[in-house]
Amino acid sequence: MKRRSFLGLMGAAGAGLAAPAPAKAAVRDFSFFHGTPGVLFDGTRCIGCRRCEMACNKVNHLPEPTVPFDNLDVLKTPRRTDATTYTVVNRFDLPGGPVFRKNQCNHCIEPACASSCFVAAFRKLPDSSVAYDETVCVGCRYCMIACPFEIPTYEYNKALTPRVMKCTLCGPQMRAGELRLPGCVAACPVEAMTYGPRDELIRMARRRFESFPGRYVNHVYGENEMGGTSWMYISGAPFSQVGLREDLGTKSAPELTSGALAAVPIVVGVWPILLGGIYAINKRKDKIAQQEKEDEIAKALAQAKAKAESEKAEALAKAEESANRRLENEVKKAVKEALAQKEQESKPEEESGK
């Protein structure tokens, strides 16, 4: 269903209320994905060079940032991803020195964004990426609320065709044969990221723990968090100190929401109607607001016109008064000059009479 068709078809959803059936949570077996590709990020290797950001920008054809990629001053302030930035590197100043961590979509095994989306705009693909279909998205942005990592962002600057934007794990480019590795992984000069089968990445992490005792926290972040993620982390500092949540538990999003969804028997039929009501109310509010705005403009124009007319009449009155005053002065001056001239002409006659 196209976005523009969704609201138009909401009324038809009411027919589903006649014979409601209990809704079932969209829980399925995701065990297959544990052997699919993933990325392991090693925080002890990252140097904060931002080359992964530059590569991501290039392969996804994103707008150039206001701060160039070779300017590391941006690392002084914590950043998050947005609609034109799929990945960011943040610096954490810890007692032992600065530590860097790359942040992007973790491509959960059982994604919260997918389980919260009632039109299935998000789905987990066999290549491990969590893909987004903008043609069915209705812009509810529940995916943004559901994501425990605060990753999906919205194109608020696009009024007519906004999308939810996030890292794609370079899935489209790799499926098309344009890339062999995600752009950020290939660009890293210190191999802080490794791409490969998820199970093998976990074994690699454990080998590093054994080879370098005391260097790492003995835990692979993402192995089990929220049911597991395809993007995982190992670190020399506690994960909470490098901006990762440690309160998520191991249950996946569908597990956590299955009871709530089962308790709402007509969610599929009611939800479009509720959205239709909200849409109609918002349209009514917009119409009233527009009318009030037009009334205010008309009132302001009328006041401005009345003020202009008043000022014009006042200016004309002053101009007329000034003109009359000048005319009166000119008449007085002319009379005075005429009398003076007459007096001057009468003097010779008086002298000759003497």
Summary of the structure (lengths in Angstrom):
residues: 354
radius of gyration: 37.7
end to end distance: 123.1
largest distance: 145.2
contacts: 983
relative contact order: 0.15
helix: 48%
strand: 12%
